[in-house]
């Protein structure tokens, strides 16, 4: 197995599991706030921004992986969460 995952039921594995759950909760709340804040524009501006679709996809994959890691292809879909970092860099560069 070429993955660099900590051994199950160790302090490190528990730490990363908790960290993953915290990030999932944070991004879920952030998406809900974004949807509520843009409720009037959901059909126009919100739906046309592909970054919002990426957010929805990433949060959905994260929530599914919280429930079951055994779903087919879940490891590959979890890799797509890295694109959240791309969005963060885009946001930070727009602050300049």
C-alpha positions as CSV (number, residue, x, y, z in Angstrom):
1,X,0.0,0.0,0.0
2,X,1.6,3.2,-1.1
3,X,-0.6,5.6,0.9
4,X,1.0,7.5,3.7
5,X,-1.8,6.9,6.3
6,X,-1.1,6.5,10.0
7,X,-1.9,3.1,11.6
8,X,-5.5,2.7,12.6
9,X,-6.5,3.6,16.2
10,X,-3.2,5.5,17.0
11,X,-3.1,9.0,18.4
12,X,-1.9,10.3,15.0
13,X,-4.8,8.6,13.2
14,X,-7.3,9.9,15.7
15,X,-5.8,13.4,15.4
16,X,-6.2,13.4,11.6
17,X,-9.6,12.0,11.7
18,X,-10.7,14.7,14.1
19,X,-9.0,17.3,11.9
20,X,-10.8,16.0,8.8
21,X,-14.2,16.1,10.7
22,X,-13.4,19.7,11.8
23,X,-12.6,20.8,8.2
24,X,-15.8,19.1,6.9
25,X,-17.9,20.9,9.5
26,X,-16.2,24.2,8.7
27,X,-16.7,23.9,5.0
28,X,-20.3,22.7,5.4
29,X,-21.1,25.7,7.6
30,X,-19.3,28.0,5.1
31,X,-21.3,26.6,2.2
32,X,-24.6,27.0,4.1
33,X,-23.7,30.6,5.0
34,X,-22.8,31.3,1.3
35,X,-26.1,29.8,0.1
36,X,-28.1,31.8,2.7
37,X,-26.3,35.0,2.0
38,X,-26.9,34.6,-1.7
39,X,-30.5,33.2,-1.4
40,X,-32.0,35.9,-3.7
41,X,-29.3,35.3,-6.3
42,X,-29.3,31.5,-6.3
43,X,-30.6,31.2,-9.8
44,X,-28.3,33.9,-11.2
45,X,-25.0,34.8,-9.7
46,X,-24.5,31.9,-7.3
47,X,-25.4,29.1,-9.8
48,X,-23.2,30.6,-12.5
49,X,-20.0,30.7,-10.4
50,X,-18.2,27.4,-11.0
51,X,-16.4,27.8,-7.7
52,X,-19.7,27.5,-5.9
53,X,-20.4,24.2,-7.8
54,X,-16.9,23.0,-6.7
55,X,-17.8,23.9,-3.1
56,X,-21.0,21.9,-3.3
57,X,-19.2,18.9,-4.8
58,X,-16.3,19.0,-2.3
59,X,-18.7,19.3,0.7
60,X,-20.9,16.5,-0.6
61,X,-17.8,14.2,-1.1
62,X,-16.6,15.1,2.4
63,X,-20.0,14.4,4.0
64,X,-20.2,11.0,2.2
65,X,-16.7,10.1,3.2
66,X,-17.6,10.9,6.8
67,X,-20.3,8.3,6.6
68,X,-18.5,5.7,4.6
69,X,-14.9,5.4,3.4
70,X,-15.8,2.1,1.7
71,X,-17.8,3.7,-1.1
72,X,-16.4,2.9,-4.5
73,X,-13.9,5.5,-5.8
74,X,-14.1,7.5,-2.6
75,X,-10.3,7.8,-2.3
76,X,-10.1,9.4,-5.8
77,X,-13.0,11.7,-5.0
78,X,-11.3,12.7,-1.7
79,X,-8.3,13.9,-3.7
80,X,-10.5,16.4,-5.5
81,X,-10.9,18.3,-2.2
82,X,-7.4,19.7,-2.9
83,X,-9.1,22.1,-5.3
84,X,-10.4,24.0,-2.2
85,X,-6.8,25.1,-1.8
86,X,-6.8,26.4,-5.3
87,X,-9.9,28.5,-4.5
88,X,-8.2,29.8,-1.4
89,X,-5.1,30.9,-3.4
90,X,-7.4,32.6,-5.9
91,X,-9.2,34.4,-3.1
92,X,-5.9,35.5,-1.4
93,X,-4.5,36.8,-4.7
94,X,-7.7,38.9,-5.3
95,X,-7.1,40.6,-1.9
96,X,-3.9,42.2,-3.3
